[in-house]
Amino acid sequence: MKAALKSLGWSQKDLAARVYVHENTVSLWSKGQRSVPGPVRAYLDLAVAVKALGV
């Protein structure tokens, strides 16, 4: 997750806003204290892929 955020130039706050969760939730994901839900992982993977295409 951290690598994806860095690649996209997004902060944890940016991701929280995009997936409609509290910033603390993203912080817990980032620290490994909670697992990142599958749909959020898929969203990040897709966002990175789209960015790689230059879209």
MOPAC internal coordinates of N, CA, C and O (Angstrom, degrees):
PM7 1SCF
backbone

  N    0.0000 0     0.00 0     0.00 0    0    0    0
  C    1.4158 1     0.00 0     0.00 0    1    0    0
  C    1.5225 1   110.94 1     0.00 0    2    1    0
  O    1.2310 1   120.68 1   136.45 1    3    2    1
  N    1.3150 1   116.31 1   -43.55 1    3    2    1
  C    1.4682 1   119.16 1  -178.52 1    5    3    2
  C    1.5265 1   111.23 1   -60.89 1    6    5    3
  O    1.2310 1   120.74 1   138.16 1    7    6    5
  N    1.3335 1   116.18 1   -41.84 1    7    6    5
  C    1.4673 1   120.09 1   179.85 1    9    7    6
  C    1.5223 1   110.89 1   -64.40 1   10    9    7
  O    1.2310 1   120.46 1   140.01 1   11   10    9
  N    1.3195 1   116.72 1   -39.99 1   11   10    9
  C    1.4638 1   120.69 1   179.22 1   13   11   10
  C    1.5280 1   110.52 1   -63.95 1   14   13   11
  O    1.2310 1   120.42 1   135.52 1   15   14   13
  N    1.3167 1   116.80 1   -44.48 1   15   14   13
  C    1.4645 1   120.20 1   179.19 1   17   15   14
  C    1.5256 1   110.74 1   -61.72 1   18   17   15
  O    1.2310 1   120.93 1   137.11 1   19   18   17
  N    1.3224 1   115.82 1   -42.89 1   19   18   17
  C    1.4585 1   119.86 1   179.75 1   21   19   18
  C    1.5294 1   110.41 1   -63.47 1   22   21   19
  O    1.2310 1   120.61 1   135.86 1   23   22   21
  N    1.3188 1   116.43 1   -44.14 1   23   22   21
  C    1.4582 1   121.46 1   179.66 1   25   23   22
  C    1.5268 1   111.55 1   -60.07 1   26   25   23
  O    1.2310 1   120.74 1   142.42 1   27   26   25
  N    1.3154 1   116.20 1   -37.58 1   27   26   25
  C    1.4572 1   121.40 1  -177.81 1   29   27   26
  C    1.5254 1   112.82 1   -84.59 1   30   29   27
  O    1.2310 1   120.68 1   165.79 1   31   30   29
  N    1.3161 1   116.31 1   -14.21 1   31   30   29
  C    1.4605 1   119.93 1  -176.16 1   33   31   30
  C    1.5189 1   112.17 1    74.32 1   34   33   31
  O    1.2310 1   121.03 1  -152.76 1   35   34   33
  N    1.3271 1   115.63 1    27.24 1   35   34   33
  C    1.4590 1   121.46 1  -178.71 1   37   35   34
  C    1.5225 1   110.09 1  -102.45 1   38   37   35
  O    1.2310 1   120.90 1   -33.02 1   39   38   37
  N    1.3165 1   115.89 1   146.98 1   39   38   37
  C    1.4553 1   121.76 1   171.64 1   41   39   38
  C    1.5313 1   108.46 1   -91.29 1   42   41   39
  O    1.2310 1   120.94 1    -8.84 1   43   42   41
  N    1.3001 1   115.80 1   171.16 1   43   42   41
  C    1.4637 1   119.63 1   175.01 1   45   43   42
  C    1.5232 1   109.67 1   -61.67 1   46   45   43
  O    1.2310 1   120.67 1   144.00 1   47   46   45
  N    1.3176 1   116.32 1   -36.00 1   47   46   45
  C    1.4706 1   121.10 1   178.04 1   49   47   46
  C    1.5255 1   110.37 1   -63.42 1   50   49   47
  O    1.2310 1   120.12 1   139.91 1   51   50   49
  N    1.3379 1   117.38 1   -40.09 1   51   50   49
  C    1.4645 1   121.13 1   177.61 1   53   51   50
  C    1.5235 1   110.71 1   -60.51 1   54   53   51
  O    1.2310 1   120.60 1   133.09 1   55   54   53
  N    1.3313 1   116.46 1   -46.91 1   55   54   53
  C    1.4633 1   120.14 1  -179.90 1   57   55   54
  C    1.5248 1   110.35 1   -62.60 1   58   57   55
  O    1.2310 1   120.33 1   136.21 1   59   58   57
  N    1.3036 1   116.97 1   -43.79 1   59   58   57
  C    1.4693 1   120.67 1   179.76 1   61   59   58
  C    1.5245 1   110.43 1   -56.53 1   62   61   59
  O    1.2310 1   120.35 1   135.89 1   63   62   61
  N    1.3026 1   116.93 1   -44.11 1   63   62   61
  C    1.4693 1   120.56 1   179.81 1   65   63   62
  C    1.5264 1   111.29 1   -65.36 1   66   65   63
  O    1.2310 1   120.45 1   141.68 1   67   66   65
  N    1.3222 1   116.74 1   -38.32 1   67   66   65
  C    1.4664 1   120.64 1  -177.52 1   69   67   66
  C    1.5259 1   113.52 1   -72.04 1   70   69   67
  O    1.2310 1   119.99 1   149.58 1   71   70   69
  N    1.3290 1   117.61 1   -30.42 1   71   70   69
  C    1.4654 1   120.14 1  -178.56 1   73   71   70
  C    1.5275 1   112.17 1  -108.52 1   74   73   71
  O    1.2310 1   120.55 1  -170.73 1   75   74   73
  N    1.3230 1   116.55 1     9.27 1   75   74   73
  C    1.4663 1   122.37 1   173.05 1   77   75   74
  C    1.5225 1   113.87 1    59.37 1   78   77   75
  O    1.2310 1   121.50 1  -131.32 1   79   78   77
  N    1.3411 1   114.73 1    48.68 1   79   78   77
  C    1.4664 1   119.85 1   173.36 1   81   79   78
  C    1.5241 1   108.12 1  -129.45 1   82   81   79
  O    1.2310 1   120.82 1   -13.73 1   83   82   81
  N    1.3056 1   116.04 1   166.27 1   83   82   81
  C    1.4614 1   120.87 1   178.26 1   85   83   82
  C    1.5230 1   109.82 1   -72.97 1   86   85   83
  O    1.2310 1   120.97 1   -30.82 1   87   86   85
  N    1.3033 1   115.75 1   149.18 1   87   86   85
  C    1.4741 1   120.95 1   179.30 1   89   87   86
  C    1.5235 1   111.66 1   -56.65 1   90   89   87
  O    1.2310 1   120.04 1   145.61 1   91   90   89
  N    1.3167 1   117.53 1   -34.39 1   91   90   89
  C    1.4656 1   120.37 1   179.67 1   93   91   90
  C    1.5244 1   111.41 1   -63.75 1   94   93   91
  O    1.2310 1   120.39 1   147.87 1   95   94   93
  N    1.3190 1   116.86 1   -32.13 1   95   94   93
  C    1.4636 1   120.89 1   178.16 1   97   95   94
  C    1.5221 1   109.89 1   -64.14 1   98   97   95
  O    1.2310 1   120.57 1   134.21 1   99   98   97
  N    1.3291 1   116.52 1   -45.79 1   99   98   97
  C    1.4607 1   120.35 1   178.89 1  101   99   98
  C    1.5231 1   110.03 1   -63.76 1  102  101   99
  O    1.2310 1   120.23 1   142.42 1  103  102  101
  N    1.3102 1   117.17 1   -37.58 1  103  102  101
  C    1.4636 1   121.07 1   177.88 1  105  103  102
  C    1.5326 1   110.37 1   -61.21 1  106  105  103
  O    1.2310 1   120.37 1   137.66 1  107  106  105
  N    1.3263 1   116.90 1   -42.34 1  107  106  105
  C    1.4654 1   120.54 1   178.42 1  109  107  106
  C    1.5248 1   110.92 1   -64.42 1  110  109  107
  O    1.2310 1   120.33 1   141.19 1  111  110  109
  N    1.3332 1   116.98 1   -38.81 1  111  110  109
  C    1.4660 1   120.31 1   176.45 1  113  111  110
  C    1.5161 1   109.87 1   -61.82 1  114  113  111
  O    1.2310 1   121.42 1   134.65 1  115  114  113
  N    1.3230 1   114.90 1   -45.35 1  115  114  113
  C    1.4639 1   120.76 1  -176.53 1  117  115  114
  C    1.5242 1   112.12 1   -63.16 1  118  117  115
  O    1.2310 1   120.70 1   144.32 1  119  118  117
  N    1.3142 1   116.27 1   -35.68 1  119  118  117
  C    1.4682 1   121.89 1  -179.34 1  121  119  118
  C    1.5264 1   112.44 1   -82.76 1  122  121  119
  O    1.2310 1   120.53 1   173.91 1  123  122  121
  N    1.3358 1   116.58 1    -6.09 1  123  122  121
  C    1.4576 1   120.13 1  -178.41 1  125  123  122
  C    1.5174 1   113.52 1    78.76 1  126  125  123
  O    1.2310 1   120.39 1  -167.11 1  127  126  125
  N    1.3162 1   116.87 1    12.89 1  127  126  125
  C    1.4596 1   120.42 1  -179.87 1  129  127  126
  C    1.5262 1   111.97 1   -83.39 1  130  129  127
  O    1.2310 1   120.68 1   163.98 1  131  130  129
  N    1.2961 1   116.31 1   -16.02 1  131  130  129
  C    1.4635 1   123.75 1   173.51 1  133  131  130
  C    1.5176 1   107.13 1  -139.90 1  134  133  131
  O    1.2310 1   120.69 1   -33.09 1  135  134  133
  N    1.3130 1   116.28 1   146.91 1  135  134  133
  C    1.4619 1   118.58 1   178.13 1  137  135  134
  C    1.5305 1   109.70 1   -81.07 1  138  137  135
  O    1.2310 1   121.59 1   -35.21 1  139  138  137
  N    1.3245 1   114.56 1   144.79 1  139  138  137
  C    1.4624 1   120.64 1   179.24 1  141  139  138
  C    1.5287 1   107.14 1   -74.87 1  142  141  139
  O    1.2310 1   119.89 1   -53.59 1  143  142  141
  N    1.3367 1   117.81 1   126.41 1  143  142  141
  C    1.4607 1   119.96 1   179.52 1  145  143  142
  C    1.5335 1   111.89 1   -60.85 1  146  145  143
  O    1.2310 1   121.09 1   -33.05 1  147  146  145
  N    1.3127 1   115.51 1   146.95 1  147  146  145
  C    1.4577 1   121.17 1  -179.28 1  149  147  146
  C    1.5179 1   114.23 1   -50.95 1  150  149  147
  O    1.2310 1   119.40 1   133.15 1  151  150  149
  N    1.3391 1   118.74 1   -46.85 1  151  150  149
  C    1.4633 1   118.85 1  -179.85 1  153  151  150
  C    1.5323 1   113.18 1   -62.35 1  154  153  151
  O    1.2310 1   120.24 1   147.38 1  155  154  153
  N    1.3064 1   117.14 1   -32.62 1  155  154  153
  C    1.4669 1   119.84 1   178.47 1  157  155  154
  C    1.5265 1   109.66 1   -70.76 1  158  157  155
  O    1.2310 1   120.44 1   138.18 1  159  158  157
  N    1.3178 1   116.76 1   -41.82 1  159  158  157
  C    1.4748 1   120.23 1   175.52 1  161  159  158
  C    1.5289 1   110.31 1   -59.14 1  162  161  159
  O    1.2310 1   120.90 1   135.68 1  163  162  161
  N    1.3316 1   115.88 1   -44.32 1  163  162  161
  C    1.4628 1   120.35 1  -179.72 1  165  163  162
  C    1.5330 1   110.58 1   -63.32 1  166  165  163
  O    1.2310 1   120.23 1   139.03 1  167  166  165
  N    1.3087 1   117.16 1   -40.97 1  167  166  165
  C    1.4632 1   121.80 1   178.26 1  169  167  166
  C    1.5266 1   110.61 1   -60.97 1  170  169  167
  O    1.2310 1   120.60 1   134.42 1  171  170  169
  N    1.3161 1   116.45 1   -45.58 1  171  170  169
  C    1.4670 1   120.35 1   179.15 1  173  171  170
  C    1.5244 1   111.28 1   -64.51 1  174  173  171
  O    1.2310 1   120.34 1   136.63 1  175  174  173
  N    1.3263 1   116.95 1   -43.37 1  175  174  173
  C    1.4661 1   120.70 1   178.06 1  177  175  174
  C    1.5281 1   110.63 1   -59.57 1  178  177  175
  O    1.2310 1   120.91 1   136.20 1  179  178  177
  N    1.3202 1   115.86 1   -43.80 1  179  178  177
  C    1.4634 1   120.22 1  -179.98 1  181  179  178
  C    1.5255 1   110.67 1   -65.64 1  182  181  179
  O    1.2310 1   119.84 1   136.45 1  183  182  181
  N    1.3163 1   117.91 1   -43.55 1  183  182  181
  C    1.4611 1   121.51 1   179.89 1  185  183  182
  C    1.5301 1   110.90 1   -61.19 1  186  185  183
  O    1.2310 1   120.26 1   138.77 1  187  186  185
  N    1.3172 1   117.10 1   -41.23 1  187  186  185
  C    1.4693 1   121.13 1   178.51 1  189  187  186
  C    1.5248 1   109.58 1   -65.91 1  190  189  187
  O    1.2310 1   120.16 1   137.57 1  191  190  189
  N    1.3284 1   117.29 1   -42.43 1  191  190  189
  C    1.4686 1   120.85 1   179.65 1  193  191  190
  C    1.5269 1   111.70 1   -63.24 1  194  193  191
  O    1.2310 1   120.49 1   137.82 1  195  194  193
  N    1.3151 1   116.66 1   -42.18 1  195  194  193
  C    1.4638 1   121.45 1   179.05 1  197  195  194
  C    1.5211 1   109.81 1   -64.24 1  198  197  195
  O    1.2310 1   120.46 1   136.99 1  199  198  197
  N    1.3219 1   116.73 1   -43.01 1  199  198  197
  C    1.4608 1   119.86 1   179.03 1  201  199  198
  C    1.5388 1   109.99 1   -62.07 1  202  201  199
  O    1.2310 1   120.20 1   140.00 1  203  202  201
  N    1.3232 1   117.21 1   -40.00 1  203  202  201
  C    1.4646 1   121.15 1   179.54 1  205  203  202
  C    1.5196 1   111.52 1   -62.92 1  206  205  203
  O    1.2310 1   120.53 1   150.93 1  207  206  205
  N    1.3254 1   116.59 1   -29.07 1  207  206  205
  C    1.4676 1   120.59 1   177.90 1  209  207  206
  C    1.5310 1   112.23 1   -77.16 1  210  209  207
  O    1.2310 1   121.44 1   166.44 1  211  210  209
  N    1.3352 1   114.85 1   -13.56 1  211  210  209
  C    1.4597 1   119.58 1  -179.24 1  213  211  210
  C    1.5038 1   113.35 1    80.50 1  214  213  211
  O    1.2310 1   121.09 1  -158.56 1  215  214  213
  N    1.3158 1   115.52 1    21.44 1  215  214  213
  C    1.4748 1   120.50 1  -179.15 1  217  215  214
  C    1.5034 1   109.93 1   -85.22 1  218  217  215
  O    1.2310 1   120.10 1   180.00 1  219  218  217

